[in-house]
């Protein structure tokens, strides 16, 4: 197989685009569907390593020291993130404990360690051992690190406890604030740049600025050219490193990063249906069963997601009530409905509002993770409120079902191939009558 230089295949619609030089802070988007194609990293690559080191320091502080401490009737209680995970495990909520552990400790720490391991040798112009495997893992872990969502959950828990006890912020809380800011800056860096650095491909910051002739051409573009897709041209694009190959066979490993090449995600529609059905089954118990159980001198109180929303609304915290209602009730329901619509239309090869469907899918990728808010709130309260003889909070079975809904809808979103949205128009233009999804399934089995 042969590499096609200066080409980018859009992951949203499969359109083949020409790679163009970018100026500082410029971002290129697909003219067809609006998906981001490339961005100018500038000097950001030089800043990622010190940001990673600072994040590792803050990560250690955030996990070794207490997040918050409460005082009630002269008694105190405090917890760390690890303490909240242990409390959930002791209560028999091992799946929820594992979910919290993975999304707030294991996955973020693994990402930071991979960044440090990869960036130090690259700084000295050396490729580290296991580079391809680690960068692919780094890209796969990106959607699952949820430190910023956990921080918001801590703030919600503090407001909830503020009416019944004195709440004192611990060192870990401020460390989480700093860690969230640093991780936001780090995650804005495109991991595909690592492949360009490691394999000595053109680096966006070193490409000469466009000449006056090019600028004039950009200012006065020619007539729109017909859109060609990678499928039409017989090209395959690597999902991880973005390299475009000509003459590659389905299932053949990418020559740069060893990822198996596919024209579409194997069996995308069937996998998405299975995950959506599982999430829909769990959605009802997640909203009907209690997610949190409070035992105090006044008796036992069982709270569902909606009862928690009502509590904040009656307490006058209207903004917080709206936030929890949207993040924990509307967003999962919206994701289920939207993904069902996208998958159904893709399966029926419909060309209805393809651009709007592409925008809808990109929005789902952004909002899905914020549904974990209630899981983190319950986890923190379960580890913090353990004052013997006064009050004790434990997780209810509803939170396990709710966590399952969040994970399954995120997996469904990742399983769905947005390029299927545009395959109908391509099939009609080429006069192809075969089902692309069936071909993809057969290609995946052969691979």
Residue pairs with C-beta under 8 A, 6 or more apart in sequence:
1 245
1 246
1 247
1 248
1 249
1 252
1 255
2 245
2 246
2 247
3 243
3 244
3 245
3 246
3 255
4 235
4 244
4 245
4 246
6 18
6 19
7 16
7 17
7 18
7 19
7 235
7 244
8 16
8 17
8 18
8 19
8 37
8 38
8 242
8 244
9 15
9 16
9 17
9 230
9 235
9 237
9 242
9 244
10 16
10 17
10 30
10 32
10 33
10 35
10 37
11 35
11 237
11 239
11 418
11 419
12 30
12 33
12 34
12 35
12 358
12 361
12 362
12 418
12 419
13 30
13 32
13 33
13 35
13 229
13 358
13 418
13 419
13 421
13 422
14 229
14 230
14 231
14 419
14 422
14 423
14 426
15 30
15 31
15 32
15 33
15 227
15 228
15 229
15 230
16 228
16 229
16 230
16 233
16 235
16 244
17 28
17 30
17 31
17 37
19 38
20 28
20 210
21 204
21 207
21 208
21 209
21 210
22 28
22 38
22 39
22 40
22 204
22 207
23 40
23 209
24 40
24 42
25 40
25 42
26 39
26 40
27 36
27 38
27 39
27 40
28 36
28 37
28 38
28 39
29 35
29 36
29 37
30 36
30 37
32 227
32 422
33 354
33 355
33 358
33 418
33 422
34 355
34 358
34 359
34 362
35 358
35 362
35 418
38 190
38 204
39 190
39 204
40 204
40 205
41 189
41 190
41 193
41 203
41 204
41 205
42 204
42 205
43 205
44 188
44 189
45 189
45 193
45 197
45 205
47 185
48 115
48 119
48 186
48 189
49 115
49 116
49 119
49 120
49 123
51 182
51 185
51 186
52 112
52 115
52 116
52 119
52 186
53 116
54 182
55 112
55 179
55 182
55 183
55 186
56 112
56 113
56 116
58 175
58 176
58 178
58 179
58 182
59 108
59 109
59 112
59 175
59 179
61 171
61 172
61 175
62 81
62 172
62 175
62 176
62 179
63 80
63 81
63 82
63 105
63 172
64 80
64 172
65 80
65 170
65 171
65 172
65 175
66 78
66 79
66 80
66 170
66 171
66 172
67 78
67 79
67 80
67 81
67 154
67 170
67 172
67 173
67 176
67 380
67 384
68 78
68 79
68 154
68 157
68 158
68 161
68 167
68 168
68 169
68 170
68 173
68 380
68 384
69 76
69 77
69 78
69 167
69 168
69 170
70 76
70 77
70 78
70 161
70 165
70 166
70 167
70 168
70 384
70 385
70 387
71 165
71 166
71 168
72 164
72 165
72 166
72 387
72 390
72 391
73 390
75 387
75 390
77 384
77 385
77 386
77 387
78 170
78 384
79 87
79 380
79 383
79 384
80 172
80 383
81 104
81 105
81 150
81 172
82 105
83 383
84 100
84 379
84 380
84 382
84 383
84 384
85 97
85 100
85 101
85 105
85 379
85 383
86 97
86 383
87 379
87 382
87 383
87 386
88 94
88 96
88 97
88 100
88 379
88 382
88 383
88 395
89 97
91 382
91 394
91 395
93 382
93 395
93 399
93 400
95 400
95 403
95 404
96 375
96 378
96 379
96 395
96 399
96 400
96 403
97 379
99 375
99 403
99 407
100 375
100 376
100 379
102 144
103 144
103 145
103 146
103 149
103 150
103 372
104 146
104 147
104 150
104 376
107 141
107 144
107 145
108 145
108 147
108 183
110 137
110 141
111 138
111 141
111 142
111 145
114 134
114 135
114 137
114 138
115 138
115 186
117 128
117 134
118 128
118 131
118 134
118 135
118 138
118 194
120 128
121 127
121 128
122 128
122 194
122 197
122 198
127 198
128 134
131 194
131 198
132 256
132 257
132 258
133 258
135 191
135 194
135 195
135 198
135 240
135 257
136 240
136 257
136 259
138 191
138 194
139 191
139 240
142 187
142 191
143 365
143 369
143 410
143 414
144 410
145 183
146 369
146 372
146 376
147 176
147 179
147 180
147 183
148 180
148 183
148 184
149 369
149 370
149 372
149 373
149 376
150 176
150 372
150 376
151 176
151 177
151 180
152 370
152 373
152 376
153 372
153 373
153 374
153 375
153 376
153 377
153 379
153 380
154 173
154 176
154 376
154 380
156 320
156 323
156 324
156 373
156 377
157 377
157 380
157 381
157 384
158 167
158 169
159 312
159 317
159 320
160 311
160 312
160 377
160 381
161 167
161 381
161 384
161 385
163 315
164 391
192 240
192 241
192 242
193 203
193 204
195 201
195 240
195 241
195 242
195 243
195 256
195 257
196 202
196 203
196 204
197 203
199 256
210 218
229 422
229 426
230 236
230 237
230 244
230 263
231 263
231 423
231 426
231 436
232 426
232 430
233 246
234 246
234 247
235 244
235 245
235 246
236 244
236 245
236 248
236 250
236 261
236 262
236 263
237 243
237 244
237 245
237 261
238 244
238 245
238 254
238 256
238 257
238 259
238 261
239 259
239 262
240 254
240 257
240 259
241 254
241 256
241 257
241 259
243 254
243 255
243 256
243 257
245 254
245 255
245 261
248 261
249 261
250 261
250 262
250 263
250 443
250 446
250 447
251 260
251 261
251 262
251 443
251 444
251 446
251 447
252 260
252 261
253 259
253 260
253 261
254 260
254 261
260 447
262 440
262 443
262 444
262 447
263 439
263 440
263 443
264 417
264 419
264 420
264 423
264 436
264 437
264 440
265 415
265 416
265 417
265 440
266 440
266 441
266 443
266 444
266 445
266 447
267 440
267 441
267 444
268 415
268 416
268 417
268 420
268 437
268 440
269 343
269 346
269 347
269 416
269 420
269 437
270 441
271 412
271 415
272 339
272 343
272 412
272 415
272 416
273 343
275 408
275 409
275 411
275 412
275 415
276 336
276 339
276 340
276 343
276 408
276 409
276 412
278 404
278 408
279 332
279 336
279 404
279 405
279 408
279 409
279 412
280 336
282 401
282 402
282 404
282 405
282 408
283 332
283 333
283 336
283 401
283 405
285 397
285 398
285 401
286 305
286 332
286 398
286 401
286 402
286 404
286 405
287 304
287 305
287 306
287 329
287 398
287 402
288 304
288 398
289 304
289 396
289 397
289 398
289 401
290 302
290 303
290 304
290 396
290 397
290 398
291 303
291 304
291 305
291 308
291 374
291 378
291 395
291 396
291 398
291 399
291 402
292 302
292 303
292 308
292 378
292 381
292 382
292 393
292 394
292 395
292 396
292 399
293 300
293 301
293 302
293 303
293 393
293 394
293 395
293 396
294 300
294 301
294 302
294 303
294 385
294 391
294 392
294 393
295 391
295 392
295 393
295 394
296 390
296 391
296 392
297 389
297 390
297 391
302 396
303 311
303 396
304 398
305 324
305 328
305 329
305 374
305 398
305 402
306 325
306 329
308 324
308 374
309 321
309 324
309 325
309 328
309 329
310 321
311 321
312 318
312 320
312 321
312 324
313 321
323 373
324 373
324 374
327 370
327 371
327 373
327 374
328 371
328 373
328 374
328 402
331 367
331 368
331 370
331 371
332 371
332 402
332 405
332 406
332 409
334 367
335 364
335 367
335 368
335 371
335 409
335 412
335 413
336 409
338 360
338 364
339 364
339 409
339 412
339 413
339 416
341 357
342 357
342 360
342 361
342 416
342 421
343 416
345 352
345 357
345 421
346 416
346 417
346 420
346 421
346 423
346 437
347 437
349 423
349 424
349 427
349 435
350 424
351 424
351 425
351 428
354 421
354 422
354 425
357 421
358 418
358 421
358 422
361 413
361 416
361 418
361 421
364 413
365 413
368 406
368 409
368 410
368 413
369 410
371 405
371 406
371 409
372 403
372 406
374 399
374 402
375 399
375 402
375 403
375 406
378 395
378 396
378 399
379 395
381 393
382 393
382 394
382 395
384 393
385 391
385 392
385 393
386 392
386 393
417 440
420 436
420 437
423 436
426 432
427 433
427 434
427 436
